[in-house]
Amino acid sequence: MYKSEQLAQHLRRLIENGSWPVHTRLPSLREQAEISGFSLMTVMNAYQDLEAQGLIYSKEKSGYFVAENAKTQIPQSATIVSLNPKIEINSLVFKYLKSIQSKDIVPFGSAFPDHHLLTPSKLLQVVSQMARDQKSYDQTTNLPPGNLALRKIIAQRYCMQGIPTDADDIVITSGGLDALNLSLQALTRPGDYILLQQTTFYGAWQAAERLGLKVITLPEHAKYGFDLEAFEQVIQHYPIKVCWFMLNAQNPIGFTVSDEIKYKIAKLLHEHKIYLIEDDVYEELFYGMHKPLSMKYFDRGNLVLHCSSFSKTLGAGFRVGWVYAGKYSEQIQHLQLMSTISANALIQNALVEFVSSHHYEKHLRLLRRRLEKNKKRFAQYLKQHLGQCCEIYNFPSGYFLWIKLPLHISSLELYQKLIIKHISLAPSPLFNVLETNQHYIRLNCSFEWTSRIQDALDQFIQSILNFP
Ligand SMILES: Cc1ncc(COP(=O)(O)O)c(C=O)c1O
C-alpha cells in the first residue's frame, strides 16, 4: 500500500467514526506532514483522494474540511455480478426522451445542465463573427480526425493533467455519445462480452443492444463506488473484451472513484489485456480545487479510450466531443466516414478560438460555482421535506441528486404521474435493467431557484408524500 493510501485510510477512519465532525477543518498540509511524518506530496495525494471520494472538500485559501455527506454510502445493487443476455432498453429510452422534449416541461429529468449557465456571451460573439466568414465553413480541414488546432488544444489539456498526448491521438466526434459509440464499435464484434457498471448511463445499454453484445454488470460498492473485488472475479471468469466505465461524477449516481482504485483497475486491465472505454463527459464539473484524474492517466498499455465532450460545459447543441483514440484513431475515422462523418466545421473553428482563450477557464470556474450552489439549495430543500422517507445521495460534483424512494413507490409510476403535470424526472429503469433496483430517480438540480422551480419541486415532494 502506498504511503498516501495509508494516510488516507487513517483519516477516513477519523471521519467515519465521528472523531472529526462535519465541517471540521483538517490540519493544513504542512501541519499534517509534521503530525504524520509523511512528505508534503504524500499528504497532498491523500487529501486529494479523500476529496475525490467526497469525504472532504476544499475552500480556496482556507484549506480542507469534512464534507456534509462524508458518511453517505452509495446504494448497493442487489446482485454480485449479472449477465444480461437480452437487453431491451432502447424503446423505453426512446419513449422517455420523446416525452420530456416539450418546452413547458420542468426538466428535472434532463441530462443537460440548465442552458442559461452554458454558452457564455464571449462564445456567442466568436460564433457569430465566424458565421460571417466564408472560410469558417471549409469542411475539408475539419474532416476526420477533425480540426488540427482543436486537437492540439485538447492534447495540451491532457498534457497539463500529466497525460502525454499528441494531436494525432485525438479524434473529434459529433458529441461524447458518438465518441463512445464509435469506440465500442471499433473494439467489438457481435457476441463479444462487455462489462458495464450495474447502474449506468443508458447510452451504454443502448450501444450494447444495437451492437448485439453480451453485457455483464458490476454492482456499485457501497463505500467506494467501484467494487474492485467483484471486478477481479468477473475478469477472471468471463472473456471480457471491453469495459465501459464512468468513474468521475458518475451518471446517474454521482460518485467519483478514488485514484487508488483507478490505479488498481488500470493494473488489472493491463494484466488481462482488456480495453476500457472511459466516459468522462462530466470531467470538468468537479467542486473542489482539483480535477479528478481520468483512467487515461493510469493507462499502462494504451488500453484506455477516453471519451469526452463540450456538451456539459458549453452546450449539447454544439455536438462536439472527442476520443483519445491513440492507435485506434484510424479505425475510428473509418467508422466515422461511414456514419456521422464529422462535427460541424463552423463550430470546430469557433471552439478553437474560445477554448484557447482565458475565457474558457473563467467560464468553467463560474459554471462549477453555480452548479454547486444550485445543487446545494435543492439538496437542502429536499432533505427538509423528504429526509424522513427518502435517501438522498449527494456527491460533490455535477448537478444530479440520486434519490431512493420509499419501497412502495415505483420510479416509473412516479415519473408517469409527474409528466402529466409537465414535470420530468429520470426513473432508474433507464439506468439499470435489474428489476430489484426500480425505486430510484435522478434529479437534475442545475437550475436557478425560481418560483417555477420551487413550485415544481413542491409538486414532486407532494407526489411522493401522498403516493397511494
Ligand atoms: C454519462 C453521459 N455520457 C455521454 C453523454 C453524451 O454526451 P454528448 O451530448 O456529448 O453526446 C451523456 C449525455 O447526457 C451522458 O450523460
PDBQT file of the ligand as one rigid body, heavy atoms in Angstrom, charges set to zero:
ROOT
HETATM    1  C1  LIG A 501     -22.823   9.947 -18.962  1.00  0.00    +0.000 C 
HETATM    2  C2  LIG A 501     -23.011  10.535 -20.308  1.00  0.00    +0.000 A 
HETATM    3  N1  LIG A 501     -22.200  10.145 -21.299  1.00  0.00    +0.000 NA
HETATM    4  C3  LIG A 501     -22.330  10.645 -22.539  1.00  0.00    +0.000 A 
HETATM    5  C4  LIG A 501     -23.302  11.573 -22.840  1.00  0.00    +0.000 A 
HETATM    6  C5  LIG A 501     -23.412  12.091 -24.234  1.00  0.00    +0.000 C 
HETATM    7  O1  LIG A 501     -22.855  13.367 -24.323  1.00  0.00    +0.000 OA
HETATM    8  P1  LIG A 501     -22.918  14.232 -25.649  1.00  0.00    +0.000 P 
HETATM    9  O2  LIG A 501     -24.089  15.154 -25.536  1.00  0.00    +0.000 OA
HETATM   10  O3  LIG A 501     -21.621  14.958 -25.688  1.00  0.00    +0.000 OA
HETATM   11  O4  LIG A 501     -23.077  13.307 -26.800  1.00  0.00    +0.000 OA
HETATM   12  C6  LIG A 501     -24.175  11.998 -21.840  1.00  0.00    +0.000 A 
HETATM   13  C7  LIG A 501     -25.235  12.948 -22.137  1.00  0.00    +0.000 C 
HETATM   14  O5  LIG A 501     -26.148  13.140 -21.434  1.00  0.00    +0.000 OA
HETATM   15  C8  LIG A 501     -24.011  11.480 -20.538  1.00  0.00    +0.000 A 
HETATM   16  O6  LIG A 501     -24.794  11.848 -19.520  1.00  0.00    +0.000 OA
ENDROOT
TORSDOF 0
